[in-house]
Every structure is written in structure tokens, then in C-alpha cells.
Amino acid sequence: MRSSFFEFNVAASALFTARAGLDTVSHNVANASAAGYSRQYVKQRAAQPMPLNNGRGMIGTGSEVYGIGQWRDIYLDGKYREKTSVLGEYSAKSTQLALIERVMGEMSDTGLSAAITDFFNELKNLETSANDSTFRANALELGDSFAAAARTSYETLLKQQSDLNAEVKAVVTVINDIGQRIANLNDQIFRYEIRGDAANDLRDERARLTDELSRYVNIEAAETESSEGGTTVRRYTVSINGHEFVRGSQAETLGVAERRATDANGDAVSVYRNPEDNPGLYDVVWAATGEIMDVYHPNLTGELRGLIDARDGNNDDAIKGAAAVSYDDTTGELVVSLPAGARRDVNPAGGVIAVYDPSTGRVTEYEYTSFTYNADGSTATLTIANPSPNDLFTRAGVSMSVGVTTDYKGVPYYLDQLNSLVRTFATAVNYGQRLDGSAIPGVIGHADGYDLTGRNTASPLFTYLENGAAVSAANYDIYRMTAANFAVNPEIKANPALLAAASEATGGVSDNRVVLSFANIASDGSLFREGNIRDYIIGISSTLGTDAKQADNFAASYGDITSAIDNQRAAVSGVDINEEMVSMIKYQQQYQAAAKLINIIDGIYDLTINQLGV
């Protein structure tokens, strides 16, 4: 049965509905410029009708607001986050390559190339004045300038790698912070919506944080519904490259751990993935289990991946294809055969060996705590503590690489290029040979020459320092030379008369054939794969420039793509002030009409009750 004041209730429902609409419009306008805000709208429907007294038909009872919705496109959100991850990766690479360019980009014009050119030009003066102490001192000084330029470039790159390592740690901290905030919002949303309401503003903030997280690492976000105790529960999860990171109100924590291992004496030692690495570089780990996160996974993107590639990228330059020949599970010694041309500068103190098993298609990493080349150089002995499974090394078709490879050209790649430059240069000047041991036509090495006293000391002109002193001739190993310890022989620098310019003991002070032959080093087109020394340096700069330009282009391209997708999202979710003004006028007129209706009904009741009986 209808209430005596039924019409009042119907008109009042219209009043309340219009008021809810105006409140929603006001909220939209207030947040029109808020980051991540999604436009909200009133969910309105006709109220439950009532049957007529005669049972024929039903009469409407007004309207009701059953919720406040928001406009959001989940598909566009997913596409935006996918592209944002790639944008984050290439933005980081673009920034880091620009820094490397500052170090290496001028090599072909004013840096190392100019220093080498000046050194060889000064040697020309010795071709005619081999006994002139001033020319000898100048040549040695310019050689020292070249060594100093190489050391400066190398040390600057090492500093950049340390900075990148710190940035990796900082990004991990940011990822953890965002993950915990998302988990906290999940808890708040759950508590709010368990009553059946919609926590629209909290959901907007959660979506904004999810967008932010996607810049640092590629993610997959999903909300699922399940029935728990007769109640429908929504659970929001965020996964990082397939690994669940946030589930409901719980968030995992990422951490960083220095690459360390325990040697045979029980001491902690640094582990190097690249021979050139700084000690103490971080692995990213899942804090709860200590499991190392696979930051080299081909599907991983985001700023974290960009930093990792810049920090660790070695362009697949590692000892690859080495086959195990024996393993002693008592001593933990693994003897491996090495392929032709294998790198000989592997860090002897510790590193990582990656073993590939073709039967399973899996790569297993082992940390080794020593690496020793055997006498003939074709085999090496590694010490691995308690590997599991240790029979992996003897399986058919197994191959391995010393060092974990990545096809990106990051700091380690350019450090290796500098090392190759000084090693090749030093070998050519000292012994008249290429790095592979073949003779350079027309070149007499300094070690084969004679100084002003007619002595042949077999001393290298360019050597390397250990603990601040030149390494002894007996311990000289070109693969222990790096651009960081590369130097002119201090003994010769202190006494220019020891510079071996003569090719024979009895050649006299005018014998200049050793320094005369050095001109062939500068012009030898087979010294490097790229050609002569200058070609090699230009090649490094060109490679760097190409990679930097590619990173810039990708960053710009994905910046445009993410902007386009964001504009599409704004078309769905953004607040349009003009549309809100239209809605405001609509609800205002609805409110006024409902108020007028109440006045009319009031007048009818006043006439019926108070005036008809007078």
C-alpha cells in the first residue's frame, strides 16, 4: 500500500539523485588536473516499482543511486605499462651511453688518437737524432701522456660502473617502496569495498603507482575475484617479469647482494662476471629466499634492465664453448679445455662459469674462486665449491662460458676495448708482434733493440704496474695489463739513454732502425680487425655513436608511443571541463525540477487537507 505522502518520496528521490550527480561533478572538476584521476559518474536507476491496488500494472517509486563508477580502460592501462617499461629501459641506456660518449667519444679527435699520433710523430725526430737526449725524453713523455689518457678513460668508466651499481640499488629501493604502497592500498581497498562500496579514489592511486612501477621494471597487473566464506573477494596482484611481487596486502621485497663467494680457505672473495668489473657489484635478489633475480632474462625491460645492461654489457665477450674434461669432487677442481682465441684476462680471484646442458636447455651458473691457466695455455683449472649437480660437467654436449654474457655493449665492453688497445699497442712496440704472436713486417721490438750503451736488456718500453711498481720481466703477462695499470717503463723514463733505438750492439749512436720501424706499427692495417690503430679508435667511437643514437631513437619513439596511449586513456578517463559543465547544468535543472515538484505536491496537500473543509 502506498504511503499517504508517496508523491513526496518520489520527488525527494529525484532531489537526492540530482544532488549526488552535482556532488560527483564537483569532485571531477576539483580533480581535473590530478595525476592518475579517473572521471567518475553516478550509477542511477529507477527504484523498485510498486503494484497498483487493482493488481493491474505497477507504479514507479522514483530513482536511486546505487553506486559511483569510474571510467577506466584496463586494456589501455596494460598497453601503456608495457610501452613505459621499454621507454624506461632505453631512457636509462640513452643517459648512460651519453656519459660513456663523454669519455670515449672524443678519442678519434682529441683523446687517445691524438696522444698516439703525437707519440709516433715525436719518434720521427729520433729517426734522425737517435742520440739526442731531449728528443728521447720528449718521446717518453708523450708515451706517458698516452698511458695517462688511457688510464683516465679507464678509471672514469670504472667510476661510472660504480655509479651504475649504486643506481641499481636505488632503483631496487624505489621498486620495494612502490610495491609496499600498492600492498597497503590493496588492504585499504579491501576493507572499504567489503561493505559493497567502490573505493574509486584509492583505486586511482593504486593504478597510478602501478604505472610508476612499470617504468622501472616490466610488470603484469591483474585483479581476480574469488569466493571466501561466502563473500566475494577481489585480489589485486602485480608480477615482475612473471614473478609474483604483490599479492593482496602482501608484497615481496627485492634486495641487493654483493657478488661474493667462499674460497677453499673459507674466506669471502669477490666474484666477477666480467674481468674488467669493479669488485662488489650487486646481484638483485628476492630477499625472502635469497634467490638471484634473472636480470638478464630476455623479457625483462624497464629502467632496471637499462642500468644492468649499461653496467654489465660485454657484447657476448667471454670464454665460450669450453668443454669440461675432468672434475674432482674432492678438491672441487674443474679442468676445462679452451677454444682457440679464448680470452686470457679472466680474473684469477673468482668469477662465474655458466654451464649449458643441451638435454634440458637450461643454463646453470657456478661461482668459481680461482682460475689458473695451465702451462700450454690450452686448458685452465677452476675451483668450484660444492657444485650441484656435479655430474653436469661430464654430460654429453655440455658447453660453458667463463663469465655471464650479454649482447649489449655497456661499460665492460668499452673497458675491454681500451684493454685490447693498450695490450696490442704494447705488444707491437715491445716485441714487434701482434697480440696473437705473429710478427709485424718491418718492425723491430724494443726488447730486441739496444740502448745508447750498446746493451740489450730485453726490457719492454711499455709495461704495467703492480702495487705501484713495474712488473718484473719474469712475471710479465700481457693479459694482466689493463688500461688502468698501463705505463711507460719507469726505469727507461728515468733514464732516456735506456731507450733502445739501435738494432745492433755495434750500430753506434746513429743507429735508429728500431724507432724507424715503429712507423710501421702506426700504419699496419692488420693490427686490429678494424685496421690500424687509428681505425680501431675511430671504430670504437663509431660503434658508441651508433648505439647511443639507437638508444636515443628508441627512447624518443617509445616516448611518442606512450604519449599516444596516454592520450587515448585520457579520452576515456580524463575529465573534460566542458562535459562536466553540461552535466552540472543537467543535474542543476533536475534538482530545480524536483524541488518545484515538491512545492507543487505540498500545495496540493495543503489545499486538500487545510482548505477543502473550510
Secondary structure, 3 states (H helix, E strand, C coil): CCCCCHHHHHHHHHHHHHHHHHHHHHHHHHCCCCCCCCCEEEEEEECCCEECCCCCCEECCCEEEEEEEECCCHHHHHHHHHHHHHHHHHHHHHHHHHHHHHHHCCCCCCCHHHHHHHHHHHHHHHHHCCCCHHHHHHHHHHHHHHHHHHHHHHHHHHHHHHHHHHHHHHHHHHHHHHHHHHHHHHHHHHHHHCCCCCCHHHHHHHHHHHHHHHHHCCEEEEEEEEEECCEEEEEEEEEECCEEEEECCEECCEEEEECEEECCCCCEEECECCCCCCCCCEEEEECCCCEECCCCCCCCCCHHHHHHHHHHCECCCCEEEEEEEEEECCCCEEEEECCCCCCCCCCCCCEEEEEEECCCCEEEEEEEEEEEECCCCCEEEEEECCCCCHHHHHCCCCEEEECCCCCCECHHHHHHHHHHHHHHHHHHHHHCECCCCCECCCCCCHHHCECCCCCCCCCCCEEEEECCEECCHHHCCHHHCCCCCEEECHHHHHCHHHCCCECCCCCCCCCCHHHHHCHHHHHCCCCECCECHHHHHHHHHHHHHHHHHHHHHHHHHHHHHHHHHHHHHHHHHCCCHHHHHHHHHHHHHHHHHHHHHHHHHHHHHHHHHHHCCC
